[in-house]
Amino acid sequence: MTISFVRIDDRVIHGQLMTRWAKELPCDGIVAIDDAVAADPLLSQVMKGAVTDVKVWLFDADTAVAKLPKVIASDKKYFVIAKSPVTLQRICEAGIDISNLNGKINVGPMSAREGTVTIGNNQSVNPDEVAAFEYLSRLGHQIDFRLVPDASAYNWETAQKKINN
């Protein structure tokens, strides 16, 4: 297995990812997965420009399903970043194992939007995302809500209590 880190972040790729997470968990490359980002050449260029130290690939979910087996078979270590847990659910439903060396799915910012419930600092979820987190949790993935490496964290079970109140 050479996925070293899996993260959900509505900003996808940004400077903090490289200055904080990549120093904590070094990687050889980043695979970012989001249909809208992959379809937008300007946004893709901006995302790739945020990273200078490692190779970056931006895929839509279907392309990621085709390409991730090569990533997993590689000797190199890769971050896998998705904008939404729904995307990771799609990847897993297609038979891709996103287990990683970190042992967790890290959740960064998921900004408040219409129809969301706030579950933490800069972390809000809608019903589709709740269902995706439940699916990922049932697969045995530990969900770690943590914006940066040195911040306090909470897990999916704690988040569910906030949703159900």
Backbone as a ProteinNet text record, in pm:
[ID]
protein_1_A
[PRIMARY]
MTISFVRIDDRVIHGQLMTRWAKELPCDGIVAIDDAVAADPLLSQVMKGAVTDVKVWLFDADTAVAKLPKVIASDKKYFVIAKSPVTLQRICEAGIDISNLNGKINVGPMSAREGTVTIGNNQSVNPDEVAAFEYLSRLGHQIDFRLVPDASAYNWETAQKKINN
[TERTIARY]
84.4	0	88.4	65.2	146.2	63.1	-60.9	-133	-89	-26	26.2	-70.6	-166.5	-254.9	-378.1	-495.1	-620.5	-686.1	-725.7	-784.9	-906.1	-1004.3	-1119.4	-1103	-1106.1	-1082.9	-1153.2	-1245.5	-1319.9	-1236.3	-1112.8	-1021	-933.4	-940	-865.5	-715.6	-645.5	-500.9	-477.5	-395.9	-365.2	-232.6	-180.7	-49.7	-39.8	-145.4	-141.9	-121.1	-175.8	-157.1	-8.4	64.2	206.7	291.8	255.8	339	315.4	197.9	168.9	165	76.1	57.1	174.2	226.3	335.5	464.5	481.6	598.4	581.5	458.6	426.7	429.3	377.7	364.4	418.3	548.4	606.5	544.7	538.6	483.1	564	548.1	613.5	521.4	391.9	296.5	159.1	72.9	-63.7	-160.2	-260.5	-369.5	-493.1	-539.3	-658.6	-775.3	-889.5	-1004.2	-1126.2	-1174.5	-1298.3	-1343.2	-1466.6	-1516.6	-1509.9	-1554.3	-1558	-1418.3	-1328.8	-1191.8	-1122.9	-1138.1	-1073.1	-1125.8	-1251	-1311.4	-1279.2	-1217.2	-1189.4	-1039.3	-993.6	-849.7	-783	-850.6	-791.2	-776.5	-881.9	-876.3	-773.3	-764.9	-663.7	-523.7	-500.5	-368.8	-335.9	-434	-413.3	-379.1	-452.7	-427.6	-287.3	-249.8	-116	-8.2	-37.5	58.7	81.5	-10.9	4.1	109.7	152.1	248.6	367.5	486	605.2	700.3	685.4	782.1	754.3	628.5	590.9	498.3	485	397	251.6	164.6	22.1	-59.1	-156.6	-252.6	-391.1	-472.3	-611.5	-700.9	-783.5	-869.4	-1014.8	-1104.7	-1244.2	-1254.9	-1367.7	-1380.5	-1363.1	-1419.4	-1407.6	-1262.9	-1190.3	-1049	-969	-1002.9	-932.9	-950.5	-1069.8	-1093.5	-1000.9	-978.9	-890	-742.7	-704.2	-562.3	-513.8	-601.2	-555.7	-489.8	-530.6	-457.4	-307.8	-269.5	-126.9	-60.8	-131.9	-80.5	-56.3	-152.8	-143.9	-30.7	-6.9	99.2	238.6	246.7	374.7	457.2	586.9	675.4	675.8	618.6	617.2	498.1	506	399	317.1	185.2	95.9	-11	-40.3	-158.4	-274.8	-390.6	-514.2	-606.1	-645.1	-727.2	-857.4	-969.3	-1099.4	-1169.5	-1250.1	-1322.6	-1438.2	-1487.9	-1607.7	-1598	-1659.1	-1662.9	-1744.3	-1835.7	-1916.4	-1825.7	-1723.1	-1627.2	-1553.1	-1508.9	-1439.2	-1532.9	-1659.2	-1755.6	-1764.3	-1772.3	-1777.8	-1654.8	-1538.9	-1414	-1419	-1462.2	-1468.6	-1574.2	-1688.8	-1794.1	-1747.1	-1650.6	-1594.5	-1489.1	-1464.8	-1372.3	-1230.9	-1206.1	-1072.2	-1056.8	-951.1	-921	-835.9	-890.8	-817.1	-750	-731.3	-655	-519.9	-465.8	-342.8	-249.4	-126.2	-23.5	-55.9	-131.1	-171.5	-281.7	-353.6	-457.5	-589	-602.2	-722.1	-760.9	-884.1	-925.5	-933.2	-848.3	-845.6	-948.5	-1019.8	-1117.3	-1074.4	-1048.8	-1014.8	-1138.9	-1123.9	-1237.2	-1346.9	-1467.4	-1589	-1681.3	-1673.1	-1739.3	-1890.6	-1948.4	-2093.5	-2157.5	-2263.5	-2340.1	-2486.6	-2572.9	-2715.1	-2741.9	-2819.2	-2855.2	-2753.7	-2654.6	-2553.9	-2574.9	-2518.3	-2514.5	-2368.4	-2340.1	-2202.9	-2167.7	-2056.6	-2013.2	-1880.3	-1814	-1686	-1641.4	-1526.2	-1469.8	-1444.5	-1518.7	-1506.2	-1534.1	-1625.5	-1662.5	-1813.9	-1877.1	-2022.2	-2053.6	-2164.6	-2200.2	-2346.9	-2374.2	-2511.9	-2552.3	-2678.6	-2722	-2644	-2608.8	-2531.6	-2393.1	-2332.7	-2200.2	-2208.9	-2316.3	-2337.5	-2345.2	-2423.5	-2436	-2301.2	-2221.8	-2089.4	-1996.8	-1998	-1915.2	-1959.5	-2089.8	-2139.3	-2090.1	-2095.3	-2047.3	-1898.6	-1817.9	-1672.6	-1641.9	-1717.3	-1698.6	-1734.1	-1842.8	-1881.4	-1775.1	-1701.3	-1591.7	-1472.5	-1475.9	-1367.6	-1269.6	-1297.5	-1207.8	-1230.4	-1122.5	-1130	-1134.9	-1237.4	-1254.7	-1201.1	-1104	-1033.5	-1057.2	-1143.6	-1172	-1064.2	-974.3	-861.1	-814.4	-817.4	-781.9	-632.8	-550	-404	-345.9	-223.5	-167.7	-166	-142.2	-130.8	-261.9	-371.6	-502.5	-565.7	-657.5	-730.4	-822	-854.8	-933.2	-1055.7	-1151.6	-1264.1	-1296.5	-1367.3	-1394.2	-1538.8	-1573.3	-1705.5	-1814.3	-1788.6	-1888.7	-1923.6	-1823.6	-1847	-1924.1	-1889.2	-1959.5	-2106.5	-2134.2	-2272.5	-2357.9	-2300.8	-2375.4	-2414.8	-2327.7	-2358.8	-2469.1	-2469.4	-2570.4	-2707	-2707.9	-2833.6	-2893.4	-2826.1	-2879.9	-2962.9
-117.8	0	123.4	213.9	335	462.6	451.4	573.7	605	719.7	751.7	835.7	901.7	993.2	1016.2	1009.9	1039.7	1156.2	1257.4	1378	1423.6	1472.9	1541	1688	1773	1915.9	1991.3	2079.9	2148	2248.3	2271.9	2356.3	2270.3	2141.9	2040.2	2058	2135.1	2156	2303.1	2327	2463.8	2462.5	2577.9	2589	2520.8	2528.9	2467.2	2316	2255.5	2111.8	2078.6	2159.3	2131.7	2179.9	2293.2	2345	2272	2214.3	2146.9	1994.9	1944.6	1799.7	1728.2	1782.3	1714.5	1713.5	1807.6	1803.7	1694.2	1675	1572.4	1432.4	1421.7	1293.5	1310.3	1301	1326.6	1239	1296.4	1223	1252.9	1165.6	1182.9	1248.1	1247.2	1304.2	1316.2	1391.1	1413.1	1376.6	1296.1	1264.7	1334.7	1436.7	1510.6	1464.8	1441.7	1385.8	1474	1532.4	1609.5	1633.4	1602.1	1615.8	1760.1	1855.8	1996	2053.7	2025.5	2077.8	2019.4	1890	1825.2	1879.4	1923.9	1975	2122.1	2189.8	2333.1	2355.1	2381.6	2396	2506.3	2618.5	2727.3	2688.3	2633	2589.9	2479	2388	2281.8	2340.3	2439.5	2503.5	2573.6	2641.1	2708.2	2606	2496	2391.5	2333.8	2302.5	2247.7	2349	2477.4	2581.9	2599.7	2549.7	2560.4	2464.5	2370.5	2268.7	2272.3	2287.4	2292	2176.2	2109.9	2008.1	1868.6	1839.6	1704.5	1711.9	1600.3	1588.5	1586.2	1650.6	1657.1	1606.6	1522.7	1478.1	1519.3	1570.2	1605.9	1519.9	1438.3	1345.9	1365.8	1336.7	1319.9	1180.9	1151.3	1025.3	902.9	906.1	790.1	765.2	870.7	855.5	807	857	812.6	662.7	612.6	468.2	389.8	441.3	374.3	388.8	501.8	531	488.4	486.6	458.3	321.4	216.6	90.6	103.7	185.6	208.5	283.1	379.4	453.7	357.6	272.8	178.7	79.2	39.8	-56.9	5.6	135.3	205.8	193.5	213.1	218.4	356.4	453.5	590.9	610.5	716.5	748.4	865.3	847.5	947.9	990.6	1120.5	1172.4	1156.3	1119.9	1120.1	1222	1322.3	1431.4	1437.2	1442.7	1459.1	1580.1	1644	1761.6	1722.9	1601.5	1558.5	1410.4	1371.8	1229.2	1149.6	1216.2	1148.4	1095.2	1170.2	1125.4	1001.4	1001.9	883.3	763.2	785.5	676.3	617	702.2	654.2	570.6	615.7	543.6	405.7	401.8	273.9	181	236.2	154.1	92.1	154.1	100.7	-6.6	-36.4	-143.9	-100.7	29	77.6	82.3	21.2	22.3	145	238.2	360.5	352.9	231.4	217.3	283	342.2	418.2	401.5	443	426	503.2	611	690.6	620.9	531	454.7	528.3	647.2	727.8	800.4	845	943.5	1074.7	1167.6	1298.1	1389.5	1465	1560.2	1700.4	1781.9	1922.1	2007.7	2128.1	2218.2	2163	2176	2151.2	2267.3	2372.5	2498.8	2484.6	2572.2	2576.8	2617.5	2548.7	2574.7	2557.1	2596.3	2575	2425.1	2390.1	2250.5	2170.7	2238.6	2166.7	2188.2	2097	2105.2	2121.6	2217.6	2239.5	2135	2065.7	1962.6	1997.2	2100.8	2141.6	2272.6	2318.6	2442.7	2430.6	2507.9	2506.5	2368	2294.9	2162.1	2145	2137.1	2121.9	2014	1943.8	1833	1840.8	1792.7	1780.9	1633.2	1600.6	1460.8	1362.4	1400.6	1310.6	1283.4	1385.7	1369.1	1283.7	1300.4	1215.5	1069.6	1041.9	904.6	851.9	937	894.3	862.7	946.1	917.4	787.9	764.9	639.7	520.4	531.4	425.4	399.4	504.3	489.5	430.5	470.8	416.5	267.9	229.3	86.9	2.2	61.7	-11.2	-31	34.4	20.2	135.8	239.9	355.7	440.3	476.3	568.8	709.9	785.8	921.9	1018.2	1099.7	1190.1	1334.3	1404.9	1544.8	1630.3	1683.6	1762.1	1855	1984.2	2080.8	2081.1	2077.6	2077.2	1973.5	1927.5	1817.6	1840.5	1963.5	1987	2032.9	2030.1	2067.6	1947.6	1976.4	1867.1	1804.1	1678.9	1604	1542.7	1504.8	1424.7	1324	1218.9	1111.4	1117.1	1024.5	1022.6	1001.8	919.5	894.3	1024	1105.1	1234.6	1327.4	1327.4	1411.3	1371.5	1241.8	1194.5	1247.9	1256	1308.5	1454	1530.8	1671.2	1681.3	1589.3	1589.3	1552.8	1458.2	1405.6	1490.1	1594.9	1681.8	1793.7
0	0	0	-91.5	-92.5	-90.3	-51.4	-17.2	125	142.2	275	357.4	292.4	363.6	278.3	339.4	270.3	343.2	267.9	327.9	247.9	320	261.5	296.9	194.9	216.8	105.2	140.4	34.3	-44.4	-1.2	-79.1	-170.8	-155.7	-229.5	-206.1	-286.9	-269.5	-238	-137.8	-95.6	-20.8	8.4	72	206.3	287.7	420.1	411.9	309.3	290.8	283.8	209.3	190.5	307.9	368.2	476.8	607.8	627	753.6	739.7	654.3	646.2	579.2	472.1	400.7	482.1	572.9	662.2	766.9	811.7	911.5	849.4	728.6	658.7	516.4	497	364.3	254.5	134.6	20.9	-104.1	-202.4	-331.9	-434.5	-407.7	-501.2	-439.4	-506.9	-460.2	-571.9	-537	-628.2	-572.4	-642.3	-601.5	-687.5	-622.3	-693.2	-670.9	-779.5	-775.5	-919.3	-948	-1084.8	-1134.4	-1052.1	-1095.8	-1114.2	-1021.1	-1032.2	-1155.2	-1176.1	-1290.6	-1423.4	-1425.5	-1549.3	-1575.9	-1481.1	-1494.4	-1512.6	-1635.1	-1660	-1576.8	-1558.1	-1480.4	-1333.8	-1275.9	-1136.4	-1117.8	-1212.5	-1206.7	-1205.8	-1289.5	-1296	-1164.3	-1105.5	-976.7	-868.8	-865	-764.6	-781	-902.6	-926.5	-890.5	-910.3	-877.6	-728.9	-645.8	-500.5	-447.1	-530.9	-488.8	-583.8	-528.5	-613.5	-586.9	-473.4	-431.4	-486.7	-518.8	-560.9	-682.3	-749.8	-866.3	-819.6	-896.1	-864.3	-983.1	-954.8	-1055.2	-1008.1	-1097.6	-1069.1	-1156.9	-1093.9	-1167	-1128.9	-1223.3	-1185.6	-1123.2	-1061.3	-987.6	-1077.7	-1197.4	-1286.6	-1328.4	-1358.7	-1394.9	-1274.9	-1156.6	-1035.4	-1013.5	-1038.4	-1023.6	-1116.6	-1235.9	-1331.4	-1293.8	-1236.5	-1210.3	-1071.5	-971.2	-834.7	-816.3	-887.5	-870.3	-899.6	-998.1	-1026.2	-911.2	-854.6	-739.3	-623.4	-596.9	-485.5	-507.5	-631.4	-662.2	-663.3	-662.6	-672.5	-544.9	-558.4	-442.1	-378.3	-444.1	-392.9	-299	-218.8	-124.1	-178.2	-179.5	-235.4	-135.5	-134.6	-67.2	-164	-112.1	-190	-123.4	-199.9	-148.1	-227.5	-157	-221.7	-161.2	-240.6	-192.6	-101.5	-117.5	-45	-7.9	104.5	137.4	35.9	-32.7	-134.6	-246	-280.2	-382.4	-334.6	-209.3	-157.2	-152.3	-120.9	-122.7	-263.4	-364.9	-504.1	-538.1	-493.7	-520	-454.3	-329.2	-257.5	-316.6	-355	-416.1	-547.1	-612.1	-736.6	-709.9	-582.2	-548	-514.6	-502.2	-469.1	-317.8	-267.4	-124.1	-93.5	-16.6	15.8	153.2	203.4	327.5	305.7	411.6	393.9	512.6	494.3	596.7	723.4	712.8	828.5	907.9	844.3	911.8	932.4	876.5	898.7	770.3	767.4	668.7	744.7	707.8	773.3	707.7	789.1	737.2	777.6	677	698.3	682.4	628.1	613.8	522.4	570.6	492.7	528.6	453.1	487.1	498.6	581.6	597.2	464.6	430.5	309.2	343.2	253.8	277	292.8	394.1	416.2	495.6	554.6	633	782.4	859.3	1004.8	1043.3	1129.8	1175	1280.2	1258.1	1352.3	1418.2	1370.7	1427.8	1367.4	1410.9	1360.3	1210	1130.2	984.2	925.4	988.3	939.7	949.4	834	824.7	722.3	744.5	655.6	614.8	493.7	446.8	454	430.1	441.8	353.6	231.4	144.7	203.5	262.7	323.9	449.6	527.4	645.1	601	498	447.2	399.1	335.2	287.7	404.5	507.6	625.6	693	699.7	758.2	676.6	546.1	457.6	480.7	480.5	499.7	636.8	737.2	871.8	875.8	810.1	804.7	736.1	643.2	577.3	670.7	786.1	882.2	884.2	808.3	808.1	932.7	998.5	1111	1052.9	1089.4	1038.8	1144.7	1105.9	1197	1152.7	1224.8	1193.2	1258.5	1175.6	1226.7	1114.7	1141.2	1037.6	1006.7	1110.2	1094.4	1189.7	1165.8	1245.2	1396.3	1440.5	1584.4	1649.1	1576.6	1631.8	1701.6	1793.2	1856	1750.8	1772.9	1675	1741.8	1659.9	1706.6	1597.2	1634.8	1539.5	1489.2	1401.7	1341.1	1445.8	1546.1	1649.3	1723	1752	1816.8	1723.6	1597.4	1499.3	1489.3	1491.1	1480.9	1595.3	1715.1	1830.3	1806.7	1743	1714.4	1608.7	1514.6	1408.6	1465.3	1556.7	1609.8	1721.8	1763.6	1870.2	1813.3
[MASK]
+++++++++++++++++++++++++++++++++++++++++++++++++++++++++++++++++++++++++++++++++++++++++++++++++++++++++++++++++++++++++++++++++++++++++++++++++++++++++++++++++++++

